[in-house]
């Protein structure tokens, strides 16, 4: 374990610093705007547009990486992220903030594409599971540390922004000084959206709802906690406890998921989530800080494990040679949910009360209870290796779809999503240290043939899994 961490330490450290700055900034932004009596819709909108940049920035990120190489792309986008943080200390216009948050999302997803493709390039197939697990741990720890670092700043002035910008700039150092060989340039591979929508509609529903919960949590949970009388430091602990518990809960839940009916597990988790939110609906009850942290831990264990549960269920019903494309689709649906969630929750909180945040959580959970039922799953499309091994996955939605290649369930050498894309190879200059051969990666699309994605298993009856 120590040897593996040491082998990729520069990449892991860059990931931790990057997410520490992001985790601090997202929490700080919600607290600062709430203290200035800004509408919850604006708070949700700023989070939503950031996630929109993360989802749709993958295409732009691929083009930047192909054009200038991984190291230059990472350096340029790290500088852009730093600027988007610092500019908020100079400009108070919310419309300007929206634009900069969208740009920050595009820049950050490019950074993650560099880090993840680098890990993928230099990882042997038998090590992918462990490499992915450590990457997820460092990602989640970065988010937690970023939120906890808010306790260092008793007042919501410009200093947290400076600290977040410092983290964003520092994440350049491990990449600039690493002695590891840079990865090959990557081309996005097209994918068949209609195929996956018809093949695993229930899984996509789970991922969309999970995204709405995650987006609303990062955007509006700080607002709710602040309205409950918590201090800024207590709000940071309230959020960090949820993320940390969501990380730790993935291993025992994964053990259960490999031994139980996954559809039933998703439904039970949704039921418990629904009922757990009811006491926080705003009945006039007052909860202590300790009680609220306990609630936060329980919510983290339930809502942040919906993504890997839904992904495991989807992999059970898609052939191995199409799982890279599946992972990219799941990421996109999850990200779109994260765009919708904070907007809807913010609107409810503005029009009614801050406690509507947990009413929103209950409604999302109720949708899963109603839609995700074992009776709706025929099992006609279960693959030969089902149930596939449960894989712990990051809860922060701060990664790109390149992480699909790190999933040990994916056979990156035989997946049809990796079929070559006919495109001119970029010129290689002798004095260009970042120049490398072109390779195909799991981007946002798959082969562009006219068969509608018909491959192995496509002629079988569609399973609503």
WOCORGI-V197564 format. One record per backbone hydrogen bond with DSSP energy under -0.5 kcal/mol. CO is the residue of the C=O (numbers start at 0). NH is the residue of the N-H. If there is no record, write none. Layout:
BEGIN
CO_NH, CO_NH
END
This chain:
BEGIN
0_4, 1_5, 2_6, 3_7, 5_8, 7_11, 8_12, 9_13, 10_14, 11_15, 12_16, 13_17, 14_18, 15_19, 16_20, 17_21, 18_22, 19_23, 20_24, 21_25, 22_26, 23_27, 24_28, 25_29, 26_30, 27_31, 28_32, 29_33, 30_34, 31_35, 32_37, 33_36, 38_41, 38_42, 39_43, 40_44, 41_45, 42_46, 43_47, 44_48, 45_49, 46_50, 47_51, 48_52, 49_53, 50_54, 51_55, 52_56, 54_57, 55_59, 56_60, 57_61, 58_62, 59_63, 60_64, 61_65, 62_66, 63_67, 64_68, 68_72, 69_73, 70_74, 71_75, 72_76, 73_77, 74_78, 75_79, 76_80, 77_81, 78_82, 79_83, 80_84, 81_85, 82_86, 84_87, 85_88, 86_89, 86_90, 92_96, 93_97, 94_98, 95_99, 96_100, 97_101, 98_102, 99_103, 100_104, 101_105, 102_106, 103_107, 104_108, 105_109, 106_110, 107_111, 108_112, 109_113, 110_114, 111_115, 112_116, 113_117, 114_118, 115_119, 116_120, 117_121, 119_122, 123_126, 123_127, 124_127, 126_130, 127_131, 128_132, 129_133, 130_134, 131_135, 132_136, 133_137, 134_138, 135_139, 136_140, 137_141, 138_142, 139_143, 140_144, 141_145, 142_146, 143_147, 144_148, 146_149, 147_150, 148_151, 149_152, 151_153, 154_156, 157_161, 158_162, 159_163, 160_164, 161_165, 162_166, 163_167, 164_168, 165_169, 166_170, 168_171, 169_172, 169_173, 170_174, 171_175, 172_176, 173_177, 184_438, 186_440, 188_444, 189_445, 190_192, 191_195, 192_196, 193_197, 194_198, 195_199, 199_203, 200_204, 201_205, 202_206, 203_207, 204_208, 205_209, 206_210, 207_211, 208_212, 209_213, 210_214, 211_215, 212_216, 213_217, 214_218, 215_219, 215_220, 216_220, 216_221, 219_223, 220_224, 221_225, 222_226, 223_227, 224_227, 224_229, 225_228, 230_234, 231_235, 232_236, 233_237, 234_238, 235_239, 236_240, 237_241, 238_242, 239_243, 240_244, 241_245, 242_246, 243_247, 244_248, 246_249, 247_250, 247_251, 248_252, 249_253, 250_254, 251_255, 252_256, 253_257, 255_258, 255_259, 260_264, 261_265, 262_266, 263_267, 264_268, 265_269, 266_270, 267_271, 268_272, 269_273, 270_274, 271_275, 272_276, 273_277, 274_277, 274_278, 276_279, 277_280, 284_286, 287_291, 288_292, 289_293, 290_294, 291_295, 292_296, 293_297, 294_298, 295_299, 296_300, 297_301, 298_302, 299_303, 301_304, 302_305, 304_308, 305_309, 306_310, 307_311, 308_312, 309_313, 310_314, 311_315, 313_316, 314_317, 315_382, 318_321, 319_322, 319_410, 320_415, 320_416, 321_325, 322_326, 323_327, 324_328, 325_329, 326_330, 327_331, 328_332, 329_333, 330_334, 331_335, 332_336, 333_337, 334_338, 335_339, 336_340, 337_341, 338_342, 339_343, 340_344, 341_345, 342_346, 343_347, 344_348, 345_349, 346_350, 347_351, 347_352, 352_355, 353_356, 354_357, 354_358, 355_359, 356_360, 357_361, 358_362, 359_363, 360_364, 361_365, 362_366, 363_367, 364_368, 365_369, 366_370, 367_371, 370_372, 372_375, 373_376, 375_377, 378_381, 382_385, 399_402, 400_403, 401_404, 402_405, 402_406, 403_406, 406_409, 409_411, 410_413, 410_414, 414_417, 415_418, 419_421, 420_422, 426_428, 428_431, 430_432, 431_434, 436_184, 438_186, 440_188, 440_442, 444_190, 445_190, 450_453, 452_454, 454_457, 456_459, 463_201
END
